[in-house]
């Protein structure tokens, strides 16, 4: 297909697609990729820096990639620096497909193999540990499930609603169009973030992370379909005048059938592009809400609540490894979706294809 050829020749779009493929693959295989249980804490290992990987033993002999057991020492009361105690007498080799905590893949297949890990007493903390002595890398990997899925679930709710309302409004016109568009305009005046903050104030404090996740998705979806509905309405106003739509109407086809079967498929190009550009807004919304304490709550991980540590100035200065990984992943994910969306827009735009 012509558009697919155009997309393949867009390096930025391909980069975005590859990044998203990697991120979503890691999220699906989070139990396998993460070396440790994201909820597990160990004594005397809080706020450790990223584990240093060695190749040479203290005696100068090359023994391959290995690490040493590391524990937390005393804290300097003046600077806040934490002493790190490394036991170089017990090297632990790094290996792939090592055994670890048991899990169920997609809740069905049981397993205990992980992508990588250390044999022996040492633990490899690629991104260090948090204040509760939990492996930050494992929490980041498991947190991707929530942060990446919220966008897909959000468009799965908001886009059918926007398509249907916009299609009905544009096809029937008259008073139906007026009522629906006035309702859309009212919803568009509601600031989403303030609405969620207000709801958080009246909701019971004992909500689970799953319940909060559903709440975030529903509310953000409910207020985000309005822009799509207005654009679809404008497209349907012109599409319904085309000959094949008029022929279906003359044959006595049901109006809802005409809208779903003949009219809305003509808007597929815009919908596909809009979907890729809308997912980042859901991801950012979850991140912002979790950052300010209204989204996914500890101990359940998400990129937003992992980033909430950035509100602590001492963490930014003394433990920056706890802040920059989730921030970079959010930026890369949003950038990847935008690059892919721009590539799809250029590939599906016939005027762009003629220029090329």
C-alpha positions in Angstrom: 0.0 0.0 0.0 1.2 3.5 -0.8 0.7 4.9 2.6 2.7 2.0 4.2 5.6 2.7 1.7 5.5 6.4 2.7 5.6 5.5 6.4 8.5 3.1 6.0 10.5 5.9 4.4 10.0 8.2 7.4 12.9 7.5 9.8 11.4 9.5 12.7 8.1 7.6 12.5 10.0 4.3 12.4 11.9 5.4 15.5 8.7 6.2 17.3 7.2 2.8 16.3 10.3 0.9 17.5 10.4 2.7 20.8 6.7 2.0 21.5 7.2 -1.6 20.5 10.0 -2.0 23.0 8.1 -0.2 25.8 4.9 -2.2 25.3 6.8 -5.5 25.0 8.6 -4.8 28.3 5.3 -3.9 29.9 3.7 -7.1 28.8 6.7 -9.1 30.0 7.3 -7.1 33.1 7.4 -10.1 35.4 10.1 -11.7 33.2 12.1 -8.5 32.6 12.1 -7.2 36.2 14.7 -9.1 38.3 12.9 -8.6 41.6 9.5 -8.3 43.2 8.5 -4.6 43.0 7.0 -4.8 46.5 9.9 -6.6 48.2 12.1 -4.7 50.7 15.4 -5.8 52.3 16.9 -4.5 55.5 19.8 -2.0 55.2 19.5 -1.4 51.5 17.4 1.7 51.2 18.4 4.6 48.9 21.3 2.6 47.5 22.8 4.1 44.2 22.8 2.1 41.0 24.8 -1.1 41.4 28.3 -0.9 39.9 29.1 -3.7 37.6 32.7 -5.0 37.7 34.7 -7.2 35.4 38.0 -7.4 37.2 38.3 -9.0 40.7 40.2 -7.1 43.4 43.2 -9.3 42.8 43.4 -8.2 39.2 41.9 -11.3 37.7 39.3 -11.1 34.9 36.2 -13.0 36.1 33.5 -11.5 33.8 30.6 -9.3 34.8 29.9 -9.5 38.5 28.7 -7.4 41.4 29.3 -7.4 45.1 26.9 -7.4 48.1 26.0 -3.8 49.0 24.4 -2.4 52.2 23.6 1.0 53.6 26.1 2.5 56.1 25.9 5.5 58.2 24.5 8.9 57.1 26.4 12.1 57.3 24.2 14.4 59.3 25.7 17.5 57.7 25.6 16.6 54.1 23.0 13.8 54.0 25.4 11.5 52.1 24.9 7.8 52.8 27.8 5.6 53.2 27.7 2.5 51.0 29.4 -0.7 52.3 30.6 -3.0 49.5 31.7 -6.6 50.5 34.3 -7.4 47.8 34.9 -10.9 49.3 31.7 -12.3 47.7 31.6 -11.6 44.0 28.2 -12.6 42.4 28.3 -13.3 38.7 25.6 -11.7 36.4 23.7 -14.2 34.3 20.8 -14.3 31.9 17.6 -16.3 32.5 18.2 -16.7 36.2 15.7 -17.9 38.7 13.9 -15.4 40.9 10.5 -14.7 42.5 7.7 -16.8 41.1 5.0 -15.1 38.9 2.2 -15.9 36.5 2.5 -14.6 33.0 -0.8 -12.9 32.1 -2.2 -14.7 35.1 -2.1 -18.0 33.4 1.4 -19.5 32.9 3.5 -19.9 36.0 7.3 -19.2 36.0 10.3 -18.1 38.0 12.8 -17.3 35.3 13.9 -13.7 34.8 15.8 -11.9 32.0 18.8 -11.3 34.1 20.0 -11.3 37.7 22.9 -12.2 40.0 23.8 -15.5 41.5 24.9 -15.4 45.1 24.3 -12.9 47.9 24.4 -9.7 45.9 21.4 -8.0 44.2 21.7 -6.0 41.1 19.8 -2.7 41.4 20.3 -1.1 38.0 18.6 2.1 39.1 19.3 1.8 42.8 16.7 1.4 45.5 14.1 3.7 46.9 13.4 4.8 50.5 11.6 1.5 51.2 14.6 -0.5 49.9 12.7 -1.7 46.9 14.4 -2.2 43.5 13.7 0.9 41.5 14.2 -0.8 38.1 11.7 -3.5 38.9 9.2 -0.9 40.0 9.8 1.2 36.9 9.2 -1.9 34.7 6.0 -2.9 36.5 4.8 0.8 36.6 4.9 0.8 32.8 1.9 -1.5 32.8 -0.3 1.2 34.3 1.2 4.2 32.6 1.2 2.7 29.1 -2.2 1.0 29.3 -4.1 4.0 30.5 -3.8 5.7 27.1 -5.0 2.6 25.2 -7.9 2.1 27.5 -8.7 5.8 27.4 -9.0 6.0 23.6 -11.0 2.7 23.6 -13.6 4.5 25.7 -13.5 8.1 24.4 -13.1 7.5 20.6 -16.2 5.3 20.1 -18.2 7.9 22.1 -16.8 10.8 20.1 -17.4 9.0 16.8 -21.0 8.1 17.6 -22.0 11.5 18.9 -20.2 13.3 16.1 -21.7 11.0 13.5 -25.3 11.3 14.8 -25.0 15.1 15.1 -23.6 15.6 11.6 -25.9 13.1 9.9 -29.2 14.2 11.3 -28.5 17.9 11.8 -31.5 20.1 12.8 -32.4 20.2 16.5 -30.4 17.0 17.3 -27.3 18.6 16.1 -28.0 21.7 18.1 -28.6 19.8 21.3 -25.6 17.5 21.0 -23.2 20.3 20.1 -24.4 22.5 23.0 -23.8 19.5 25.3 -20.3 19.1 23.8 -19.5 22.7 24.3 -20.5 22.6 27.9 -18.2 19.6 28.5 -15.3 21.3 26.7 -15.5 24.2 29.2 -14.8 21.8 32.1 -11.1 21.8 33.0 -10.1 18.1 33.4 -7.4 18.5 36.0 -9.5 20.6 38.3 -12.5 18.2 37.9 -10.3 15.3 39.0 -8.9 17.3 41.9 -12.5 18.2 43.0 -13.6 14.5 42.7 -10.5 13.4 44.7 -11.7 15.6 47.6 -15.1 13.9 47.9 -14.1 10.3 47.2 -13.4 8.0 50.1 -9.7 7.7 51.0 -9.7 3.9 51.0 -9.9 3.4 47.2 -7.5 0.8 45.8 -5.1 1.6 43.0 -7.2 -0.5 40.6 -10.3 1.7 41.5 -8.2 4.8 41.1 -7.0 3.6 37.8 -10.6 3.0 36.6 -11.6 6.4 37.9 -8.8 8.2 36.1 -9.6 6.5 32.8 -13.3 7.1 33.0 -13.1 10.8 33.9 -10.3 11.6 31.4 -12.2 9.7 28.7 -15.5 11.4 29.5 -14.1 14.9 29.0 -11.7 14.1 26.1 -14.1 12.9 23.4 -15.6 16.3 22.8 -12.9 17.6 20.4 -13.1 14.4 18.3 -16.9 14.7 18.1 -16.8 18.2 16.7 -14.3 17.3 14.0 -16.2 14.1 13.1 -19.4 16.2 12.9 -17.8 18.5 10.4 -16.6 15.6 8.3 -19.9 13.9 8.3 -21.7 17.0 7.1 -19.8 16.7 3.8 -19.6 12.9 3.6 -23.4 12.5 3.9 -23.8 14.4 0.7 -21.8 11.9 -1.3 -23.5 9.6 -3.8 -23.0 6.3 -2.1 -24.6 7.7 1.1 -27.5 9.1 -0.8 -28.0 5.7 -2.5 -28.0 3.8 0.8 -30.6 6.3 2.1 -32.8 5.9 -1.0 -32.7 2.1 -0.6 -34.3 2.6 2.9 -31.2 1.7 5.0 -31.5 2.4 8.7 -29.8 5.7 9.5 -27.7 4.2 12.3 -26.5 1.5 9.9 -25.6 4.2 7.3 -23.6 6.2 9.9 -21.7 3.1 11.2 -21.3 1.3 7.9 -20.9 4.0 5.3 -20.1 7.4 6.9 -17.8 6.8 9.9 -15.4 4.5 8.0 -14.6 7.5 5.7 -13.2 9.3 8.8 -10.7 6.4 9.6 -7.7 8.3 8.4 -8.3 11.2 10.8 -9.3 8.8 13.7 -6.1 6.8 13.4 -3.9 9.8 13.4 -5.9 11.5 16.2 -5.6 8.3 18.3 -1.8 8.2 18.2 -1.7 11.8 19.2 -4.3 11.5 22.0 -2.6 8.6 23.9 0.1 10.8 25.3 -2.4 13.1 26.9 -3.8 10.2 28.9 -0.3 9.2 29.9 0.6 12.7 31.0 -2.7 13.0 32.9 -2.0 9.9 34.9 1.5 11.1 35.6 0.4 14.5 36.8 -2.3 13.1 39.0 0.0 10.5 40.5 2.6 13.1 41.0 0.3 15.3 43.1 -1.0 12.3 45.0 -4.4 11.9 43.3 -3.6 8.9 41.0 -2.1 5.5 41.7 -0.9 5.3 45.3 2.0 3.6 46.9 3.0 0.8 47.2 1.6 0.2 43.6 4.1 1.6 41.1 3.4 3.9 38.1 5.6 6.3 36.4 3.7 9.2 37.9 4.0 8.2 41.5 7.7 7.2 41.0 8.2 10.7 39.7 6.5 12.2 42.8 9.9 11.9 44.6 11.0 14.9 42.6 9.0 17.1 44.9 11.6 16.3 47.6 14.6 18.6 47.0 16.9 16.4 49.0 16.1 13.5 46.7 16.9 15.6 43.6 20.3 16.4 45.0 21.3 13.2 46.8 19.4 10.5 44.9 18.8 11.7 41.4 18.6 8.2 40.1 15.2 7.9 41.6 13.8 10.8 39.5 15.3 10.9 36.0 14.4 7.4 34.8 10.6 7.8 35.0 10.8 11.4 33.7 12.9 10.2 30.7 10.5 7.4 30.0 7.4 9.6 30.0 9.2 12.1 27.7 10.3 9.3 25.3 6.8 7.7 25.2 5.1 11.0 24.5 7.7 11.8 21.8 7.4 8.4 20.2 3.6 8.7 19.9 3.9 12.1 18.4 6.5 11.0 15.9 4.4 8.0 14.9 1.3 10.2 14.6 3.1 12.8 12.5 4.4 9.9 10.3 0.9 8.5 9.9 -0.5 11.9 9.0 2.1 12.4 6.3 1.7 8.8 5.0 -2.1 8.9 4.9 -2.4 12.4 3.5 -2.9 12.1 -0.3 -1.5 15.6 -0.8 1.7 14.6 1.0 1.9 11.5 -1.2 1.6 13.6 -4.4 4.4 15.8 -3.2 6.6 12.8 -2.6 
